Amino acid sequence: MKAAYDRRKANRISLRVVAVVAIALAAYIAVELATDPARAGESELSVRALFGFRVAYSDIRELRFEKGPIETGVRVFGNSAFGLFLEGDFMVDGLGKTRVFLKKPNLSYVVVQTEDRSYAVSLGSAEKDQLLYDRIKLGMSAK
């Protein structure tokens, strides 16, 4: 009888731990979805994601704002398509192998090219993408 009581007590504790972890994870995901993962800081563009990246403004050779959706081709290496996001390395028409971070809907995007790599970032709206482009451009001019 005591063994059955101890088992029930352990099950209740385990269930509470699982519930707390699930709530914390849900809260974390909600906060991450509410904030933009791409940030134009003082000296670099950074994208916090599974296949995130950082690009120093001094390394940028070309910066473009493109209207219309980006057409990702064949996945080259690693990718993630989790809910609203598509990210990873893709072959992109006109850019070649490109590290892509797209938040749906993909209406526009920012292209960043360095000497050895291309990046494409979309934050899900033309206004946010334009603002990101403007902030990167401003950061590049301040260097």
N, CA, C and O of each residue as an XYZ file, in Angstrom:
572
protein
N       0.809     -1.185      0.000
C       0.000      0.000      0.000
C       0.861      1.263      0.000
O       0.578      2.226     -0.712
N       1.918      1.236      0.814
C       2.821      2.375      0.843
C       3.530      2.518     -0.501
O       3.775      3.641     -0.942
N       3.863      1.424     -1.154
C       4.520      1.475     -2.465
C       3.611      2.126     -3.495
O       4.082      2.914     -4.315
N       2.330      1.818     -3.473
C       1.364      2.421     -4.407
C       1.251      3.919     -4.138
O       1.179      4.710     -5.079
N       1.235      4.318     -2.863
C       1.178      5.732     -2.508
C       2.427      6.465     -3.007
O       2.323      7.549     -3.580
N       3.607      5.873     -2.790
C       4.863      6.479     -3.236
C       4.899      6.617     -4.759
O       5.403      7.615     -5.275
N       4.369      5.628     -5.480
C       4.334      5.669     -6.936
C       3.420      6.810     -7.427
O       3.778      7.548     -8.344
N       2.247      6.940     -6.808
C       1.321      8.015     -7.174
C       1.935      9.385     -6.895
O       1.794     10.314     -7.690
N       2.612      9.497     -5.766
C       3.255     10.755     -5.399
C       4.358     11.098     -6.410
O       4.477     12.249     -6.830
N       5.149     10.119     -6.794
C       6.211     10.337     -7.792
C       5.601     10.720     -9.135
O       6.139     11.577     -9.836
N       4.478     10.092     -9.504
C       3.811     10.425    -10.764
C       3.295     11.861    -10.757
O       3.401     12.562    -11.764
N       2.738     12.304     -9.626
C       2.242     13.681     -9.531
C       3.391     14.674     -9.653
O       3.254     15.699    -10.321
N       4.510     14.383     -9.020
C       5.675     15.265     -9.099
C       6.192     15.315    -10.533
O       6.509     16.389    -11.046
N       6.277     14.162    -11.172
C       6.744     14.118    -12.562
C       5.818     14.907    -13.473
O       6.282     15.633    -14.352
N       4.526     14.772    -13.271
C       3.549     15.494    -14.086
C       3.691     16.992    -13.888
O       3.590     17.750    -14.852
N       3.921     17.430    -12.676
C       4.114     18.864    -12.406
C       5.384     19.378    -13.088
O       5.384     20.470    -13.657
N       6.439     18.615    -13.034
C       7.690     19.024    -13.689
C       7.479     19.142    -15.200
O       7.919     20.114    -15.814
N       6.822     18.175    -15.787
C       6.548     18.208    -17.228
C       5.685     19.417    -17.570
O       5.934     20.084    -18.575
N       4.686     19.707    -16.762
C       3.803     20.856    -17.006
C       4.580     22.169    -16.939
O       4.388     23.040    -17.788
N       5.446     22.324    -15.951
C       6.244     23.545    -15.819
C       7.176     23.714    -17.023
O       7.300     24.812    -17.564
N       7.819     22.641    -17.434
C       8.713     22.696    -18.600
C       7.924     23.050    -19.857
O       8.387     23.861    -20.659
N       6.752     22.465    -20.045
C       5.927     22.749    -21.226
C       5.483     24.204    -21.247
O       5.504     24.836    -22.303
N       5.084     24.742    -20.112
C       4.674     26.144    -20.036
C       5.855     27.060    -20.322
O       5.710     28.043    -21.049
N       7.009     26.757    -19.768
C       8.200     27.581    -20.014
C       8.594     27.548    -21.488
O       8.954     28.575    -22.062
N       8.526     26.381    -22.091
C       8.848     26.256    -23.512
C       7.854     27.023    -24.373
O       8.261     27.695    -25.320
N       6.582     26.942    -24.075
C       5.557     27.677    -24.824
C       5.772     29.187    -24.701
O       5.633     29.919    -25.680
N       6.109     29.646    -23.502
C       6.371     31.075    -23.294
C       7.597     31.514    -24.086
O       7.589     32.579    -24.702
N       8.639     30.708    -24.073
C       9.858     31.026    -24.834
C       9.558     31.123    -26.323
O      10.003     32.064    -26.980
N       8.818     30.177    -26.862
C       8.473     30.184    -28.286
C       7.632     31.407    -28.623
O       7.850     32.040    -29.656
N       6.670     31.749    -27.760
C       5.828     32.920    -27.997
C       6.658     34.202    -28.039
O       6.429     35.058    -28.895
N       7.609     34.343    -27.134
C       8.471     35.526    -27.117
C       9.348     35.561    -28.362
O       9.512     36.621    -28.967
N       9.914     34.426    -28.756
C      10.773     34.373    -29.941
C       9.994     34.716    -31.215
O      10.526     35.391    -32.096
N       8.758     34.265    -31.321
C       7.950     34.565    -32.504
C       7.533     36.026    -32.537
O       7.322     36.590    -33.611
N       7.412     36.647    -31.358
C       6.982     38.044    -31.302
C       8.116     39.009    -31.634
O       7.856     40.139    -32.046
N       9.352     38.591    -31.465
C      10.487     39.470    -31.750
C      11.115     39.090    -33.088
O      11.110     37.924    -33.481
N      11.647     40.082    -33.771
C      12.304     39.813    -35.047
C      13.672     39.200    -34.798
O      14.460     39.743    -34.024
N      13.965     38.076    -35.442
C      15.237     37.407    -35.218
C      16.414     38.106    -35.890
O      17.563     37.854    -35.527
N      16.151     38.976    -36.859
C      17.236     39.698    -37.526
C      17.372     41.075    -36.892
O      16.386     41.765    -36.633
N      18.623     41.452    -36.650
C      18.885     42.733    -35.991
C      20.083     43.406    -36.638
O      21.140     42.799    -36.815
N      19.900     44.661    -36.986
C      21.000     45.455    -37.519
C      21.573     46.256    -36.361
O      21.008     47.272    -35.959
N      22.700     45.793    -35.829
C      23.329     46.457    -34.693
C      24.257     47.570    -35.142
O      24.182     48.028    -36.282
N      25.127     48.001    -34.250
C      26.046     49.089    -34.558
C      27.105     48.685    -35.577
O      27.525     49.502    -36.397
N      27.536     47.423    -35.528
C      28.649     47.027    -36.391
C      28.376     45.785    -37.224
O      29.217     45.386    -38.030
N      27.203     45.163    -37.040
C      26.942     43.929    -37.771
C      25.454     43.631    -37.892
O      24.632     44.117    -37.116
N      25.142     42.824    -38.879
C      23.816     42.230    -39.027
C      23.885     40.875    -38.344
O      24.801     40.093    -38.599
N      22.917     40.595    -37.477
C      22.891     39.287    -36.847
C      21.490     38.703    -36.973
O      20.486     39.402    -36.839
N      21.454     37.403    -37.235
C      20.199     36.670    -37.327
C      20.270     35.531    -36.323
O      21.117     34.645    -36.431
N      19.366     35.566    -35.341
C      19.294     34.501    -34.334
C      18.331     33.451    -34.848
O      17.126     33.688    -34.926
N      18.851     32.315    -35.193
C      18.023     31.226    -35.707
C      18.844     29.950    -35.668
O      20.026     29.970    -35.326
N      18.211     28.844    -36.020
C      18.917     27.570    -36.069
C      20.129     27.667    -36.994
O      21.217     27.210    -36.641
N      19.946     28.258    -38.172
C      21.033     28.484    -39.116
C      21.355     29.973    -39.154
O      21.509     30.554    -40.228
N      21.455     30.582    -37.988
C      21.708     32.013    -37.883
C      23.108     32.381    -38.335
O      23.947     31.522    -38.604
N      23.333     33.668    -38.408
C      24.635     34.158    -38.864
C      24.854     35.587    -38.391
O      23.933     36.271    -37.946
N      26.102     36.010    -38.504
C      26.512     37.399    -38.235
C      27.381     37.857    -39.380
O      28.261     37.132    -39.845
N      27.124     39.070    -39.828
C      27.930     39.645    -40.902
C      28.334     41.052    -40.476
O      27.483     41.913    -40.256
N      29.630     41.271    -40.365
C      30.129     42.608    -40.036
C      29.884     43.532    -41.222
O      30.051     43.130    -42.373
N      29.492     44.759    -40.941
C      29.235     45.715    -42.026
C      30.471     45.920    -42.901
O      30.358     46.157    -44.104
N      31.638     45.829    -42.292
C      32.873     46.018    -43.054
C      33.106     44.896    -44.068
O      33.879     45.072    -45.010
N      32.446     43.743    -43.889
C      32.595     42.618    -44.820
C      31.597     42.648    -45.972
O      31.732     41.879    -46.924
N      30.603     43.521    -45.899
C      29.551     43.558    -46.925
C      30.075     44.240    -48.182
O      30.557     45.372    -48.143
N      29.967     43.517    -49.306
C      30.398     44.055    -50.604
C      29.214     44.605    -51.408
O      29.372     45.526    -52.209
N      28.022     44.025    -51.183
C      26.836     44.489    -51.894
C      25.615     44.306    -50.996
O      25.486     43.310    -50.285
N      24.723     45.297    -51.050
C      23.492     45.271    -50.264
C      22.350     45.683    -51.179
O      22.419     46.716    -51.845
N      21.277     44.854    -51.210
C      20.126     45.162    -52.069
C      18.826     44.872    -51.333
O      18.746     43.969    -50.500
N      17.814     45.662    -51.663
C      16.453     45.405    -51.207
C      15.669     44.935    -52.419
O      15.565     45.661    -53.408
N      15.115     43.731    -52.357
C      14.397     43.147    -53.491
C      12.923     43.003    -53.154
O      12.568     42.507    -52.085
N      12.061     43.442    -54.075
C      10.618     43.259    -53.899
C      10.211     41.963    -54.581
O      10.806     41.552    -55.577
N       9.199     41.339    -54.033
C       8.742     40.055    -54.555
C       9.370     38.924    -53.774
O      10.384     39.112    -53.101
N       8.774     37.755    -53.861
C       9.290     36.623    -53.084
C      10.590     36.078    -53.666
O      10.807     36.093    -54.877
N      11.438     35.603    -52.777
C      12.666     34.949    -53.228
C      12.318     33.513    -53.601
O      11.547     32.847    -52.910
N      12.884     33.060    -54.677
C      12.649     31.685    -55.117
C      13.828     30.834    -54.682
O      14.915     30.917    -55.254
N      13.604     30.022    -53.673
C      14.670     29.126    -53.217
C      14.624     27.877    -54.066
O      13.556     27.323    -54.327
N      15.782     27.444    -54.489
C      15.875     26.245    -55.318
C      16.187     25.031    -54.473
O      15.565     24.796    -53.438
N      17.136     24.283    -54.919
C      17.518     23.037    -54.260
C      18.182     23.345    -52.927
O      19.022     24.240    -52.829
N      17.801     22.603    -51.919
C      18.456     22.740    -50.625
C      19.857     22.172    -50.741
O      20.052     21.054    -51.216
N      20.821     22.952    -50.304
C      22.206     22.527    -50.433
C      22.666     21.783    -49.185
O      23.140     20.649    -49.265
N      22.523     22.423    -48.047
C      23.015     21.816    -46.814
C      22.176     22.324    -45.660
O      22.037     23.531    -45.463
N      21.633     21.420    -44.919
C      20.910     21.801    -43.723
C      19.779     22.773    -44.005
O      19.951     23.715    -44.779
N      18.673     22.566    -43.412
C      17.568     23.488    -43.571
C      16.566     23.232    -42.471
O      16.574     22.193    -41.811
N      15.710     24.206    -42.298
C      14.648     24.085    -41.323
C      13.439     24.819    -41.876
O      13.560     25.946    -42.356
N      12.306     24.206    -41.813
C      11.052     24.842    -42.206
C      10.099     24.659    -41.040
O       9.253     23.765    -41.044
N      10.247     25.515    -40.048
C       9.485     25.398    -38.812
C       8.424     26.485    -38.783
O       8.736     27.646    -38.516
N       7.191     26.131    -39.051
C       6.091     27.080    -38.970
C       6.247     28.243    -39.923
O       6.139     28.081    -41.138
N       6.501     29.414    -39.373
C       6.594     30.635    -40.171
C       7.946     30.823    -40.847
O       8.092     31.721    -41.676
N       8.926     30.009    -40.517
C      10.287     30.266    -40.956
C      10.808     29.214    -41.925
O      10.484     28.031    -41.823
N      11.618     29.673    -42.860
C      12.364     28.800    -43.757
C      13.804     29.282    -43.689
O      14.076     30.460    -43.922
N      14.718     28.393    -43.376
C      16.108     28.808    -43.251
C      17.042     27.679    -43.626
O      16.677     26.504    -43.589
N      18.254     28.059    -43.988
C      19.269     27.086    -44.359
C      20.037     27.563    -45.577
O      19.930     28.725    -45.970
N      20.799     26.680    -46.167
C      21.583     26.993    -47.361
C      20.847     26.483    -48.592
O      20.499     25.305    -48.665
N      20.609     27.364    -49.557
C      19.863     27.043    -50.764
C      20.602     27.561    -51.984
O      21.407     28.487    -51.890
N      20.325     26.960    -53.123
C      20.755     27.524    -54.396
C      19.661     28.505    -54.816
O      18.506     28.112    -54.977
N      20.014     29.766    -54.992
C      19.054     30.817    -55.324
C      19.436     31.404    -56.670
O      20.598     31.733    -56.909
N      18.437     31.535    -57.560
C      18.688     32.116    -58.878
C      19.343     33.483    -58.742
O      18.850     34.343    -58.012
N      20.437     33.680    -59.436
C      21.142     34.949    -59.440
C      22.103     35.150    -58.283
O      22.931     36.060    -58.322
N      22.010     34.317    -57.250
C      22.886     34.464    -56.085
C      23.770     33.255    -55.852
O      24.809     33.368    -55.201
N      23.379     32.097    -56.373
C      24.131     30.871    -56.113
C      23.813     30.349    -54.728
O      22.697     30.504    -54.233
N      24.806     29.727    -54.105
C      24.612     29.172    -52.759
C      24.425     30.329    -51.786
O      25.289     31.197    -51.659
N      23.288     30.326    -51.105
C      22.908     31.449    -50.258
C      22.376     30.952    -48.922
O      21.582     30.014    -48.872
N      22.815     31.582    -47.849
C      22.238     31.313    -46.527
C      20.951     32.128    -46.460
O      20.978     33.353    -46.571
N      19.828     31.444    -46.278
C      18.510     32.064    -46.360
C      17.829     32.035    -45.004
O      17.856     31.024    -44.302
N      17.213     33.162    -44.643
C      16.309     33.217    -43.503
C      15.063     33.960    -43.954
O      15.118     35.161    -44.218
N      13.947     33.261    -44.043
C      12.696     33.849    -44.522
C      11.597     33.643    -43.495
O      11.365     32.532    -43.018
N      10.935     34.726    -43.170
C       9.732     34.640    -42.347
C       8.553     34.833    -43.288
O       8.515     35.791    -44.060
N       7.599     33.925    -43.222
C       6.455     33.980    -44.125
C       5.456     35.041    -43.668
O       5.324     35.244    -42.461
N       4.754     35.722    -44.555
C       4.841     35.590    -46.006
C       6.066     36.329    -46.528
O       6.419     37.399    -46.031
N       6.688     35.764    -47.504
C       7.917     36.304    -48.072
C       7.554     37.263    -49.206
O       7.441     36.844    -50.358
N       7.370     38.553    -48.887
C       6.951     39.550    -49.870
C       8.113     40.351    -50.442
O       8.014     40.919    -51.529
N       9.193     40.387    -49.713
C      10.405     41.100    -50.120
C      11.550     40.517    -49.310
O      11.332     39.703    -48.413
N      12.768     40.932    -49.625
C      13.915     40.418    -48.882
C      15.111     41.322    -49.076
O      15.166     42.120    -50.012
N      16.065     41.185    -48.179
C      17.315     41.929    -48.225
C      18.412     40.955    -48.612
O      18.531     39.875    -48.033
N      19.214     41.345    -49.599
C      20.341     40.533    -50.039
C      21.621     41.175    -49.525
O      21.861     42.365    -49.731
N      22.428     40.382    -48.862
C      23.733     40.816    -48.367
C      24.768     39.895    -48.993
O      24.692     38.673    -48.860
N      25.737     40.495    -49.679
C      26.800     39.688    -50.277
C      28.139     40.116    -49.703
O      28.478     41.298    -49.654
N      28.888     39.105    -49.270
C      30.253     39.336    -48.833
C      31.170     38.768    -49.908
O      30.701     38.310    -50.951
N      32.448     38.797    -49.661
C      33.393     38.290    -50.645
C      33.189     36.804    -50.939
O      33.379     36.356    -52.070
N      32.802     36.049    -49.915
C      32.712     34.599    -50.094
C      31.331     33.985    -49.862
O      31.195     32.762    -49.904
N      30.297     34.808    -49.616
C      28.990     34.234    -49.307
C      27.865     35.222    -49.578
O      28.051     36.438    -49.526
N      26.680     34.662    -49.870
C      25.473     35.472    -50.037
C      24.484     35.119    -48.938
O      24.417     33.976    -48.485
N      23.714     36.121    -48.516
C      22.696     35.952    -47.496
C      21.417     36.613    -47.991
O      21.470     37.635    -48.675
N      20.270     36.037    -47.650
C      18.979     36.628    -47.960
C      18.124     36.567    -46.702
O      17.988     35.514    -46.078
N      17.547     37.718    -46.336
C      16.768     37.814    -45.109
C      15.424     38.460    -45.409
O      15.363     39.502    -46.061
N      14.349     37.843    -44.937
C      13.022     38.437    -45.020
C      12.371     38.330    -43.650
O      12.373     37.266    -43.031
N      11.812     39.443    -43.183
C      11.163     39.468    -41.872
C       9.652     39.349    -41.966
O       8.958     39.529    -40.965
N       9.128     39.050    -43.147
C       7.704     38.783    -43.277
C       6.851     39.934    -43.738
O       5.660     39.756    -43.991
N       7.441     41.135    -43.855
C       6.689     42.272    -44.393
C       7.659     43.208    -45.108
O       8.823     43.324    -44.726
N       7.165     43.869    -46.146
C       8.004     44.788    -46.915
C       8.490     45.939    -46.032
O       9.615     46.411    -46.202
N       7.661     46.395    -45.097
C       8.043     47.504    -44.225
C       9.209     47.113    -43.316
O      10.163     47.876    -43.162
N       9.130     45.931    -42.721
C      10.212     45.470    -41.841
C      11.487     45.218    -42.637
O      12.586     45.521    -42.171
N      11.339     44.663    -43.842
C      12.521     44.409    -44.678
C      13.173     45.721    -45.099
O      14.399     45.830    -45.106
N      12.363     46.716    -45.451
C      12.898     48.028    -45.839
C      13.613     48.678    -44.661
O      14.675     49.276    -44.830
N      13.040     48.565    -43.480
C      13.658     49.129    -42.283
C      14.991     48.439    -41.982
O      15.970     49.099    -41.632
N      15.027     47.118    -42.116
C      16.272     46.380    -41.921
C      17.331     46.836    -42.918
O      18.480     47.075    -42.547
N      16.939     46.955    -44.189
C      17.843     47.427    -45.235
C      18.386     48.813    -44.887
O      19.591     49.051    -44.973
N      17.502     49.719    -44.496
C      17.921     51.087    -44.166
C      18.896     51.109    -42.992
O      19.864     51.870    -42.998
N      18.642     50.280    -41.992
C      19.532     50.241    -40.823
C      20.906     49.667    -41.185
O      21.931     50.151    -40.704
N      20.922     48.645    -42.026
C      22.211     48.086    -42.470
C      22.979     49.129    -43.271
O      24.178     49.323    -43.070
N      22.280     49.793    -44.175
C      22.914     50.835    -45.010
C      23.493     51.948    -44.144
O      24.609     52.411    -44.382
N      22.730     52.373    -43.141
C      23.212     53.394    -42.221
C      24.439     52.906    -41.454
O      25.406     53.649    -41.285
N      24.400     51.663    -40.993
C      25.548     51.098    -40.292
C      26.780     50.986    -41.176
O      27.903     51.187    -40.714
N      26.570     50.663    -42.451
C      27.698     50.568    -43.386
C      28.319     51.950    -43.630
O      29.538     52.065    -43.761
N      27.496     52.986    -43.690
C      28.020     54.327    -43.956
C      28.745     54.905    -42.755
O      29.549     55.827    -42.895
N      28.465     54.367    -41.572
C      29.101     54.871    -40.348
C      30.474     54.247    -40.107
O      31.212     54.693    -39.229
N      30.814     53.225    -40.876
C      32.090     52.522    -40.598
C      33.314     53.304    -40.976
O      34.433     52.826    -40.794
